[in-house]
Amino acid sequence: MPLGLFTGKRTYSINMINENVAGFSMNEEFTGLMGPLITRSIPDLQPSFDEFEKCLKQHALSFLIFEKTNS
C-alpha cells in the first residue's frame, strides 16, 4: 500500500543446529496504520504454513538421500 499504510513481511530462516540437524522457522510481521484493520481480515494461514514446512522437509530429505546413494 502507498505511504506505508500497510506492509507485510515474511521471513524464512534455516539454521544449522549441528552437523546433522537444521532448524527452520517462518515469521510474519505486519506494520502500518492499516495493519490492525487488515490483519483482522486475513484468514488463519497456519495450515498452509504447516504444509509448506512439511513439503520443504521432504524436499530437503530427498537431497540427503540422493547424496548418500550417489557418494
C-alpha angles and dihedrals in degrees: 000000000000123000093020093284090145131007127176122195126185118192126194121197131186114187129183109234094180138331092290104030132066128182124217128199136172125197133185124201125185122192139169139076093287092047098101092049096046098042090056089061096049110101123231103281096180093107090054091048091049091051091048091051092048093051092045090053092049091049093049092048091051088060091051092050090048091049093050094048094046099044 
